[in-house]
Amino acid sequence: MEVKEQSFSDFFCDKDGDYAMAQFLSLALKLVEQGRRPDRVYRAMLRAAYDASIQHSIAEHRDFVIYAAKDSTEWLRRVEEFCDDMLTAETARKN
């Protein structure tokens, strides 16, 4: 995989979404540190993303919902594999 050099300007302009992601992560951490329930924080952020996309345009909202559905399905598959691997390792460690 090729590593692309990035400048602060690239990050700040959010060409690939890294700046926006960093802002979301920072906000999520602050809310959890304030004692908010993590599950509620993450769900609220997802709902906020849906609301923001539809306020921008119906086409943007449609594209986002399609992306979210595909990405969530792939992410769930990876999480399930990770959990299965952890369970297998834990079982092997106990035996």
Secondary structure as GFF3:
##gff-version 3
##sequence-region A 1 95
A	DSSP	alpha_helix	8	13	.	.	.	ID=ss1
A	DSSP	alpha_helix	18	33	.	.	.	ID=ss2
A	DSSP	alpha_helix	38	56	.	.	.	ID=ss3
A	DSSP	alpha_helix	58	94	.	.	.	ID=ss4
###
